[in-house]
Amino acid sequence: MNEFVDSLLIRVEQAEQAVRRAVEQQDEYAADVHRADLANLRRLAAEHGVPVGAPEEG
């Protein structure tokens, strides 16, 4: 389970960074795509009891 958790946390961090980059570049489509990916990762984490912190604004 540790490998799953580690991988999930890395993917959440990468998705958060991707959202920030897209917002900085004013690419709303990419930001929306990455936000959807992030929402799916957060849902998956919640289903498996993996704490990932509060969603970031943006």
N, C-alpha and C positions, 0 to 999 in steps of 0.2 A: 504493500500500500504506500510506502514511502516514495517510491519512484513515481507513482501516480500523482501523489500530492505535490512533489517537487515539480513535475512536469506541468501540472495544472497551474501552480503559482507562477512559474516562468511564463506560461502562455498568457495569464492575466496581466502580468507586468508588461509583456510585449504589446498586448492589445491596448493597454492604457497609453503606452508611449505612441502607438500608431494613431490613436485618437488625437493626442496632443499635437503630433506632427501635422496631421490633416487640418486641424483647426488653425494652427499657425500658418499653414499654406493657404488658408481660406478655401479648402476643397471640401465643400459640404457633403458631396456624394461619398467621398472616401471616409469622412468622419462618420457619416451614418452607417456605412458598411462596418467600420471598425467598432462602433458602438453596439451594433447588433451582435457582432462576434463576442464582444465583451459581455453583453447581457447573457448570451448562451453559456459562456464560461462561468459566469457567476451563478447561473442556475444549476449547472453541473456541480459546481463546488458546494452549493447549498444542499443538493440532493445527497451528497456524500459526506456532509458534515465538515467540510473544509473551510475554515475561516479565511476570507480574503480581504477583509476590511470594508469600509464604507465606499460606495460608488463615488467617484470623483465628479465634480461639476465640469461641464464643458460640453 
